Amino acid sequence: DLLGSGWSSKPFRDDPTAQSINGENGRFVDCDFPCYREQQQSTSSSSTTTKSNLRKLRSAPILENVPLGTAAGGNRLATSLELRHPLKSPYNFYTWGEQIADFTHDVIHNDSNKDSGENSKVTLVANSIGTMSALQSILDEPTLYDGCFVINPNFRELHMAEVPLSPLAMPLVRQIQSLLRTKGHGLFESLATPEIVTEILKEPYAVTDAIDEELVE
């Protein structure tokens, strides 16, 4: 559901509630929507908040002539690199990065304060595309973290700039994803069985004993 068009139980990408927490809000120069985290900070009555300054530095939404690495270790030039989600979905790396920071503030630091009385820096452990979310969270609030341990990182290979023949391929991908959202409930239900999920989890989990009933559920 990375494109925000596949079937899931989450609110649709255009839902006002989902859009209100979009991590892209307040991030780009042409964005008219406020960042909910900045709003929370500005309306907070506490003068001793432990959160750092959450105000975002707005940037251009499209970068030009950006050097990118290739899977073979080479380099190529992306003449136009769009930083926003192609379908304006709130389910993006910026949103997930902010959720990681919120979890650090509200859960990890809240628990640690009970014992030490002060906030300590956190080390993130990220797997696959979670690497993108973790690194984005570190970029947003670097004072929260002291490092990131990555496992099987997947970087910008998922960006449409990395898709071969992107102008032709992306419209087709979006149509398929849209079809899955509107017509794919039956397919999802038929595949979302404990047996199939267990087999899928064997791909990333080298220690298959870790795939128990709780994980599958």
C-alpha positions in Angstrom: 0.0 0.0 0.0 3.0 2.3 -0.4 1.2 4.3 -3.1 -1.8 4.8 -0.9 -4.0 3.2 -3.4 -4.0 -0.5 -2.5 -6.8 -2.0 -0.3 -6.4 -1.6 3.4 -8.4 -0.7 6.5 -6.7 2.6 6.8 -8.6 5.8 5.8 -8.5 6.6 2.1 -5.6 8.9 1.2 -8.0 11.9 0.5 -9.7 11.5 3.9 -9.5 14.8 5.8 -8.4 13.1 9.0 -5.6 11.2 7.2 -4.5 14.4 5.4 -4.4 16.4 8.6 -1.4 14.4 9.8 0.3 14.2 6.4 4.1 14.6 7.1 4.3 16.7 3.9 2.2 19.5 5.6 4.3 22.6 6.2 7.4 21.0 4.6 7.4 22.6 1.1 7.2 26.2 0.0 3.9 25.8 -1.9 2.1 23.9 0.9 -1.0 25.6 2.3 -1.7 23.0 5.0 -0.2 23.4 8.5 1.8 20.8 10.3 -0.2 19.3 13.1 2.9 18.8 15.2 3.7 22.5 15.0 0.1 23.4 15.9 0.3 21.1 18.9 3.5 22.8 20.0 2.2 26.3 19.5 -1.0 25.6 21.5 0.7 23.7 24.3 0.2 25.4 27.7 3.2 23.7 29.1 6.4 25.8 29.3 8.5 22.8 30.1 7.8 20.7 27.1 10.6 18.2 26.4 10.1 18.3 22.6 12.6 20.1 20.5 11.7 22.8 18.1 9.4 21.1 15.6 9.1 23.9 13.1 10.0 22.6 9.6 12.3 24.4 7.2 10.4 24.6 3.9 12.1 23.5 0.8 11.4 23.3 -2.9 9.1 20.3 -3.7 11.1 19.4 -6.8 14.9 19.1 -7.0 16.7 19.4 -10.3 19.8 17.7 -11.6 20.3 15.5 -8.6 23.1 12.9 -8.7 21.8 9.4 -7.7 23.6 6.2 -7.1 22.7 3.0 -9.0 22.4 -0.6 -7.8 25.6 -1.4 -9.7 27.6 1.2 -7.7 27.6 3.8 -10.5 26.0 7.3 -10.8 23.3 8.9 -12.8 21.6 12.3 -12.9 17.9 12.8 -12.1 16.9 15.9 -14.0 13.8 16.3 -11.9 13.2 14.7 -8.5 9.8 15.1 -6.9 10.0 15.0 -3.1 6.2 14.8 -2.6 4.1 11.6 -2.8 3.0 11.2 -6.4 -0.7 10.7 -5.4 -0.6 13.2 -2.5 -1.1 10.3 -0.1 -0.4 10.9 3.6 1.1 7.4 3.8 4.6 8.5 3.0 8.1 8.5 4.6 7.6 12.0 6.1 4.5 10.9 8.0 6.2 7.7 9.2 9.3 9.6 10.2 7.2 11.9 12.3 5.4 9.0 13.9 8.8 7.6 14.9 9.7 10.9 16.5 6.4 11.1 18.3 6.8 7.6 19.6 10.2 8.6 20.9 8.9 11.7 22.6 5.7 10.2 24.0 6.6 6.6 24.8 10.3 6.0 25.0 11.2 9.3 26.8 8.1 9.1 28.9 9.2 5.6 30.2 12.8 6.6 30.6 11.9 9.7 32.6 10.3 7.6 35.3 13.7 6.1 36.1 16.3 8.7 35.2 14.4 12.0 35.2 16.0 13.0 31.9 15.7 12.2 28.2 18.5 10.2 26.7 19.2 9.9 23.0 17.7 6.9 21.2 19.3 4.4 18.7 16.9 3.4 15.9 17.0 -0.1 14.4 15.4 -0.1 10.9 14.7 -2.8 8.3 14.0 -2.5 4.6 11.9 0.6 3.7 11.8 1.4 7.4 15.3 2.7 6.8 13.8 5.6 4.9 11.4 6.5 7.7 14.1 6.2 10.3 16.6 8.4 8.5 13.9 11.0 7.7 13.1 11.1 11.5 16.7 11.7 12.2 16.9 14.5 9.7 13.8 16.1 11.2 14.9 15.9 14.8 18.6 15.0 15.0 18.9 15.8 18.7 16.6 12.9 19.5 19.0 10.2 18.2 22.5 9.0 18.5 22.5 6.6 15.5 20.6 4.2 13.3 21.3 0.5 12.8 20.0 -0.6 9.4 19.2 -4.1 8.2 18.7 -4.8 4.5 18.1 -1.2 3.7 15.9 -0.2 0.8 16.5 3.4 -0.1 15.1 5.4 -3.1 14.7 2.4 -5.3 11.0 2.9 -4.6 11.0 6.4 -5.8 9.3 6.9 -9.2 12.6 8.5 -10.4 14.1 5.0 -10.0 11.4 3.2 -12.0 12.5 2.3 -15.5 10.5 4.2 -18.1 8.7 6.1 -15.3 6.4 8.2 -17.5 5.0 5.0 -19.0 5.2 2.7 -16.0 3.9 4.9 -13.2 0.4 5.5 -14.8 0.0 1.7 -15.1 1.1 1.1 -11.6 -1.3 3.7 -10.3 -4.2 2.1 -12.2 -3.4 -1.3 -10.8 -3.2 0.1 -7.3 -6.5 2.0 -7.7 -8.1 -1.2 -9.0 -6.9 -3.1 -5.9 -8.4 -0.5 -3.6 -11.8 -0.6 -5.2 -12.0 -4.2 -6.3 -9.3 -6.0 -4.3 -11.1 -6.8 -1.0 -11.8 -10.4 -2.0 -8.3 -11.0 -3.2 -6.9 -9.6 0.0 -9.2 -11.8 2.1 -8.2 -14.9 0.2 -4.5 -14.2 0.7 -4.6 -13.0 4.3 -4.6 -16.5 5.8 -2.3 -17.7 8.5 -0.7 -20.3 6.2 0.1 -17.8 3.4 1.3 -15.1 5.8 3.6 -17.6 7.5 5.1 -18.5 4.1 5.6 -14.9 3.2 7.3 -14.1 6.5 9.8 -16.9 5.9 11.3 -14.7 3.2 12.6 -11.9 5.5 12.9 -14.0 8.6 16.1 -16.1 8.6 15.2 -17.6 12.0 11.9 -19.2 11.2 11.3 -20.2 14.8 10.6 -16.5 15.4 7.4 -16.8 13.2 4.9 -17.6 15.9 1.1 -17.2 16.1 1.4 -13.7 17.7 3.6 -12.4 14.8 1.3 -13.9 12.1 -1.8 -12.3 13.7 
